[in-house]
Amino acid sequence: MASGATMKVEVVSPERVLFSGAATQLITRTESGGEIAFLPGHTSFLGVLTENHTRIFLEDGRVQSVAVHGGFVEASGGHVTLLSDNAELAEDIDVARARAAKERAESLLRGEHEASVAADLRRADARLSATGGLVSK
């Protein structure tokens, strides 16, 4: 990659283009491969995104953070596009609301649903073990 090389990056949701600009790198997370970094000249790629903190490294050294809640990533011809039904730029996120949602979810995991979740996990383990798909630890 030549010094100063950039690629066009777009983050698109059904409602609007959340971000469009030049970047030196983009790091996101796919369902099948973990985190993946895109640099200018990246080979063509198509992947399914999972919930993650995507980082877009801008020409001036700043990093644009994006909360991505699923979707697709496509890279081709010096262009990387994230297509997501739900994505948010960091500066648009209501932190208090996000913290409250996290606390509610953690409470459900610790509370009355914990036994149900544990039972579901035990049933799944039993099914997988019965089919030979689960190795005992």
Backbone torsions as a table, in degrees:
resi	resn	phi	psi	omega
1	MET	NA	130.3	178.7
2	ALA	-73.4	148.4	178.2
3	SER	-59.7	133.9	179.0
4	GLY	84.4	2.3	-179.8
5	ALA	-69.0	141.0	178.5
6	THR	-134.0	169.8	174.8
7	MET	-135.3	158.8	177.1
8	LYS	-84.9	131.5	178.6
9	VAL	-123.4	135.4	174.8
10	GLU	-133.1	138.5	172.3
11	VAL	-117.3	116.8	-171.1
12	VAL	-124.3	133.1	171.9
13	SER	-118.1	169.2	179.8
14	PRO	-58.9	-28.8	-177.1
15	GLU	-82.7	-33.8	-173.8
16	ARG	-168.3	170.4	171.0
17	VAL	-87.1	112.5	-177.7
18	LEU	-76.4	-34.4	-179.4
19	PHE	-150.6	139.6	174.0
20	SER	-150.1	120.5	-179.8
21	GLY	177.7	-178.8	-179.8
22	ALA	-87.6	140.9	179.2
23	ALA	-142.4	155.9	177.3
24	THR	-94.8	-19.4	179.9
25	GLN	-164.1	153.1	173.6
26	LEU	-138.3	132.3	176.1
27	ILE	-121.6	127.4	179.1
28	THR	-141.1	-177.3	-177.6
29	ARG	-128.8	130.8	176.4
30	THR	-104.6	159.8	-180.0
31	GLU	-63.3	-39.6	-172.4
32	SER	-94.9	-21.1	-171.4
33	GLY	-124.6	10.1	-176.9
34	GLY	71.9	-152.7	-179.6
35	GLU	-73.6	145.0	177.3
36	ILE	-135.9	137.7	178.8
37	ALA	-108.5	136.6	176.6
38	PHE	-113.1	132.3	175.5
39	LEU	-121.0	161.8	175.9
40	PRO	-53.4	136.4	-179.2
41	GLY	86.1	6.5	179.4
42	HIS	-56.8	142.8	176.8
43	THR	-62.9	159.5	178.7
44	SER	-58.5	141.7	-175.1
45	PHE	-155.1	142.9	173.1
46	LEU	-138.2	126.3	-178.5
47	GLY	-144.9	161.6	177.7
48	VAL	-94.8	126.4	-179.3
49	LEU	-85.2	148.7	171.2
50	THR	-113.4	171.8	179.1
51	GLU	-59.0	129.8	-178.1
52	ASN	-166.8	168.9	172.8
53	HIS	-98.2	104.5	178.9
54	THR	-89.4	138.2	178.8
55	ARG	-117.8	128.4	177.2
56	ILE	-112.3	116.5	-178.0
57	PHE	-90.1	113.8	-175.4
58	LEU	-85.0	162.4	-178.7
59	GLU	-56.6	-34.8	-175.6
60	ASP	-85.6	6.3	177.8
61	GLY	95.1	-13.1	177.1
62	ARG	-72.8	159.7	176.6
63	VAL	-119.5	125.1	175.5
64	GLN	-92.8	116.1	178.8
65	SER	-92.9	140.4	-178.9
66	VAL	-136.5	130.6	171.4
67	ALA	-87.9	117.1	-178.0
68	VAL	-111.1	131.6	-177.0
69	HIS	-117.0	63.2	179.4
70	GLY	90.4	176.7	179.7
71	GLY	122.3	-149.8	-176.4
72	PHE	-136.2	152.3	171.9
73	VAL	-122.9	135.1	177.7
74	GLU	-131.6	131.9	175.1
75	ALA	-122.8	131.2	174.8
76	SER	-169.0	142.4	173.8
77	GLY	54.9	40.3	178.6
78	GLY	75.3	20.5	-175.4
79	HIS	-135.4	130.9	174.3
80	VAL	-120.4	127.3	-179.2
81	THR	-122.9	130.6	171.1
82	LEU	-105.3	121.2	177.3
83	LEU	-109.7	115.9	-176.1
84	SER	-139.1	136.8	175.1
85	ASP	-65.8	-26.5	-177.7
86	ASN	-146.7	109.5	175.8
87	ALA	-141.5	150.2	-177.6
88	GLU	-138.5	133.4	171.5
89	LEU	-70.3	144.4	-176.9
90	ALA	-52.0	-42.1	-176.5
91	GLU	-70.0	-13.2	178.9
92	ASP	-95.3	-3.2	-175.5
93	ILE	-85.2	131.4	174.6
94	ASP	-82.3	101.9	-173.7
95	VAL	-61.7	-42.4	-179.8
96	ALA	-61.8	-42.7	179.1
97	ARG	-65.6	-40.6	178.8
98	ALA	-64.6	-41.0	177.9
99	ARG	-63.9	-41.7	179.1
100	ALA	-63.2	-41.1	178.7
101	ALA	-64.8	-39.9	178.2
102	LYS	-63.4	-44.6	179.2
103	GLU	-63.0	-39.7	177.8
104	ARG	-62.3	-45.0	-179.3
105	ALA	-64.4	-43.0	178.7
106	GLU	-64.4	-36.6	178.5
107	SER	-64.1	-41.9	178.0
108	LEU	-62.4	-39.1	178.8
109	LEU	-66.5	-35.0	-179.4
110	ARG	-85.4	-22.3	-170.6
111	GLY	-88.2	-142.8	-173.4
112	GLU	-62.9	-23.1	-177.8
113	HIS	-83.8	-11.4	-178.0
114	GLU	-58.4	-44.5	-179.6
115	ALA	-62.8	-39.9	179.0
116	SER	-65.1	-43.2	179.1
117	VAL	-64.6	-43.9	179.2
118	ALA	-62.5	-40.1	178.7
119	ALA	-65.4	-42.1	177.1
120	ASP	-60.1	-41.4	179.9
121	LEU	-65.5	-42.5	178.5
122	ARG	-63.4	-39.9	178.2
123	ARG	-63.6	-44.3	179.7
124	ALA	-63.2	-42.8	178.2
125	ASP	-61.3	-41.8	179.6
126	ALA	-63.1	-43.8	178.8
127	ARG	-61.8	-47.1	-179.3
128	LEU	-65.2	-40.0	179.3
129	SER	-64.2	-40.4	-179.6
130	ALA	-64.2	-29.0	-179.3
131	THR	-93.4	1.1	-179.1
132	GLY	82.7	8.9	-176.3
133	GLY	-92.8	1.4	-179.5
134	LEU	-131.2	124.5	178.0
135	VAL	-92.5	128.8	178.6
136	SER	-64.8	145.0	-179.3
137	LYS	-90.3	NA	NA
